[in-house]
Amino acid sequence: MTLAPLQNASFAIQIHVAIAVLAFLLGGLVLFRAKGDRAHRMAGKIWVVLMLVVAITSFFIHTIRLVGPWSPIHLLSIITLWSLYSGIRAARRKRILEHRRTMQSLYLGALVIAGGFSFLPGRIMHEVFFDGPHPWMGMSLAAAIAAVVLWLAWRSFLARRLSA
C-alpha cells in the first residue's frame, strides 16, 4: 500500500478520492441506521453535498478518453446529479419509499460499483492499495472494506425479509 499515486495525481483526483471516501463512509451510516430523525436528515444533507462534489470533480478528471476528454464514467456523473435531485424531491414530497430506493441505488451504483472499478489494474486506487512496499496492508484493508459492505448489505436484506 502506498499513497504516492494519489500524491502525484491531479488536484481534482485528490479531492474526488477524499470526498468519495467520506461519502462512502457517511452514506453507509445513513443507509444502515434509523431513518427519519434529525440526525438522519442532517447526515443525509451532508452526504448529498459530498456526492455533489464527487460528481462535479469527476468532470475535471480525464484519464480515460473515449469521446474527446469524456468517458462513460461522466455519464454516471450526470446520472448521479439527476438521482440526487430525484431523491431529494421524493423526500420533500414524502414519497419515502421512492427516496429510499433512489438513495440506496445511488450509493450502490455511484460509490460501491463505480468505486469498485477504480480498483482495476492500471487505475490509481489499484496502485494505492496493491502496490508499494507493503501490498498486504492494502489487500487487508480492501478485504475488510468488502467484508463490512457485504455484512451491512446482508443485515439490511435480512431486516427487510423479517419485517415483510
RODO-2510 file (C-alpha; in nm, 4 decimals, decimal comma):
residues 164
     n   res          X          Y          Z
     1     m     0,0000     0,0000     0,0000
     2     t     0,1284     0,3429    -0,0951
     3     l    -0,0206     0,6916    -0,1184
     4     a     0,2354     0,8015    -0,3790
     5     p    -0,0024     0,7571    -0,6771
     6     l    -0,2564     0,9866    -0,5099
     7     q     0,0085     1,2373    -0,4101
     8     n     0,1230     1,2519    -0,7726
     9     a    -0,2325     1,2744    -0,9122
    10     s    -0,4059     1,5941    -1,0140
    11     f    -0,5778     1,8061    -0,7515
    12     a    -0,9178     1,7089    -0,8982
    13     i    -0,8408     1,3406    -0,8460
    14     q    -0,7171     1,4013    -0,4915
    15     i    -1,0343     1,5906    -0,3975
    16     h    -1,2529     1,3365    -0,5795
    17     v    -1,1000     1,0424    -0,3925
    18     a    -1,1022     1,2109    -0,0499
    19     i    -1,4656     1,3195    -0,0793
    20     a    -1,5727     0,9850    -0,2293
    21     v    -1,4219     0,8042     0,0707
    22     l    -1,6083     1,0362     0,3088
    23     a    -1,9313     0,9868     0,1112
    24     f    -1,8814     0,6099     0,1183
    25     l    -1,8364     0,6074     0,4961
    26     l    -2,1135     0,8563     0,5798
    27     g    -2,3501     0,7014     0,3251
    28     g    -2,3059     0,3631     0,4879
    29     l    -2,4006     0,5109     0,8225
    30     v    -2,7012     0,6950     0,6807
    31     l    -2,8308     0,3931     0,4916
    32     f    -2,7879     0,1395     0,7670
    33     r    -2,9158     0,3246     1,0755
    34     a    -3,2545     0,4538     1,1907
    35     k    -3,4347     0,6729     0,9388
    36     g    -3,6342     0,9923     0,9531
    37     d    -3,4922     1,1557     1,2646
    38     r    -3,2965     1,4801     1,2815
    39     a    -2,9585     1,3010     1,2671
    40     h    -3,0646     1,1123     0,9540
    41     r    -3,1744     1,4327     0,7817
    42     m    -2,8554     1,6206     0,8758
    43     a    -2,6258     1,3346     0,7733
    44     g    -2,8260     1,2943     0,4530
    45     k    -2,7815     1,6613     0,3660
    46     i    -2,4075     1,6359     0,4240
    47     w    -2,3983     1,3189     0,2136
    48     v    -2,5788     1,4939    -0,0728
    49     v    -2,3210     1,7748    -0,0670
    50     l    -2,0381     1,5201    -0,0640
    51     m    -2,1941     1,3384    -0,3600
    52     l    -2,2332     1,6672    -0,5474
    53     v    -1,8610     1,7312    -0,5014
    54     v    -1,7769     1,3752    -0,6132
    55     a    -1,9889     1,4111    -0,9275
    56     i    -1,8678     1,7618    -1,0128
    57     t    -1,4985     1,6838    -0,9601
    58     s    -1,5327     1,3879    -1,1962
    59     f    -1,5872     1,6333    -1,4825
    60     f    -1,2287     1,7542    -1,4257
    61     i    -1,0816     1,4027    -1,4480
    62     h    -0,9909     1,2884    -1,7980
    63     t    -0,7701     0,9812    -1,7536
    64     i    -0,9929     0,7647    -1,9770
    65     r    -1,0772     0,9427    -2,3020
    66     l    -1,3248     0,7834    -2,5394
    67     v    -1,5096     1,0840    -2,6827
    68     g    -1,2764     1,3808    -2,6671
    69     p    -1,1954     1,4262    -2,2972
    70     w    -1,5047     1,2280    -2,1878
    71     s    -1,5675     0,8676    -2,0934
    72     p    -1,8689     0,6586    -1,9859
    73     i    -1,7949     0,7444    -1,6218
    74     h    -1,9015     1,1007    -1,6989
    75     l    -2,2465     0,9684    -1,7908
    76     l    -2,2587     0,8169    -1,4428
    77     s    -2,1815     1,1617    -1,3025
    78     i    -2,4790     1,3073    -1,4883
    79     i    -2,6988     1,0225    -1,3618
    80     t    -2,5663     1,0881    -1,0103
    81     l    -2,6641     1,4542    -1,0268
    82     w    -3,0111     1,3634    -1,1542
    83     s    -3,0526     1,0937    -0,8891
    84     l    -2,9581     1,3349    -0,6116
    85     y    -3,2233     1,5759    -0,7363
    86     s    -3,4806     1,2966    -0,7683
    87     g    -3,4062     1,1567    -0,4228
    88     i    -3,4358     1,4961    -0,2558
    89     r    -3,7552     1,5719    -0,4456
    90     a    -3,9059     1,2395    -0,3368
    91     a    -3,8197     1,3043     0,0293
    92     r    -3,9699     1,6528     0,0182
    93     r    -4,2883     1,5122    -0,1334
    94     k    -4,2994     1,2484     0,1454
    95     r    -4,2514     0,9668    -0,1062
    96     i    -4,0225     0,7860     0,1337
    97     l    -4,0050     0,4501    -0,0461
    98     e    -3,9009     0,6251    -0,3686
    99     h    -3,6496     0,8359    -0,1731
   100     r    -3,5009     0,5278    -0,0038
   101     r    -3,4714     0,3305    -0,3278
   102     t    -3,3156     0,6240    -0,5129
   103     m    -3,0562     0,6915    -0,2448
   104     q    -2,9743     0,3232    -0,1941
   105     s    -2,9331     0,2783    -0,5699
   106     l    -2,7145     0,5868    -0,5869
   107     y    -2,4932     0,4614    -0,3039
   108     l    -2,4619     0,1188    -0,4633
   109     g    -2,4100     0,2399    -0,8212
   110     a    -2,2027     0,5534    -0,7769
   111     l    -1,9928     0,4560    -0,4765
   112     v    -1,9793     0,0775    -0,4422
   113     i    -1,9874    -0,0371    -0,8073
   114     a    -1,8158     0,2605    -0,9733
   115     g    -1,5709     0,2783    -0,6831
   116     g    -1,5008    -0,0905    -0,7295
   117     f    -1,3955    -0,0254    -1,0896
   118     s    -1,1322     0,2170    -0,9627
   119     f    -0,9529    -0,0853    -0,8116
   120     l    -0,8928    -0,2489    -1,1514
   121     p    -0,5308    -0,2864    -1,2648
   122     g    -0,3938     0,0290    -1,4215
   123     r    -0,6123     0,2598    -1,2106
   124     i    -0,4809     0,4838    -0,9321
   125     m    -0,6672     0,3108    -0,6480
   126     h    -0,5257    -0,0242    -0,7591
   127     e    -0,1767     0,1235    -0,7289
   128     v    -0,2601     0,2769    -0,3891
   129     f    -0,3895    -0,0468    -0,2406
   130     f    -0,1889    -0,3180    -0,4131
   131     d     0,1497    -0,1645    -0,4989
   132     g     0,4247    -0,0212    -0,2840
   133     p     0,6397    -0,1803    -0,0158
   134     h     0,3514    -0,3388     0,1782
   135     p     0,0806    -0,4613    -0,0635
   136     w    -0,0571    -0,6923     0,2071
   137     m    -0,1774    -0,3834     0,4002
   138     g    -0,3863    -0,2673     0,1057
   139     m    -0,5170    -0,6165     0,0407
   140     s    -0,6168    -0,6481     0,4070
   141     l    -0,7878    -0,3086     0,4058
   142     a    -0,9696    -0,3838     0,0794
   143     a    -1,0843    -0,7197     0,2193
   144     a    -1,2037    -0,5557     0,5416
   145     i    -1,3994    -0,2902     0,3495
   146     a    -1,5568    -0,5557     0,1261
   147     a    -1,6479    -0,7650     0,4312
   148     v    -1,8151    -0,4714     0,6062
   149     v    -2,0106    -0,3763     0,2930
   150     l    -2,1263    -0,7345     0,2439
   151     w    -2,2172    -0,7710     0,6126
   152     l    -2,4200    -0,4466     0,6097
   153     a    -2,5952    -0,5479     0,2880
   154     w    -2,6755    -0,8923     0,4308
   155     r    -2,8018    -0,7397     0,7559
   156     s    -3,0201    -0,4961     0,5630
   157     f    -3,1512    -0,7777     0,3438
   158     l    -3,2375    -0,9896     0,6474
   159     a    -3,4081    -0,6973     0,8227
   160     r    -3,6294    -0,6378     0,5184
   161     r    -3,7133    -1,0083     0,4907
   162     l    -3,8032    -1,0338     0,8603
   163     s    -4,0196    -0,7216     0,8545
   164     a    -4,2137    -0,8367     0,5465
***
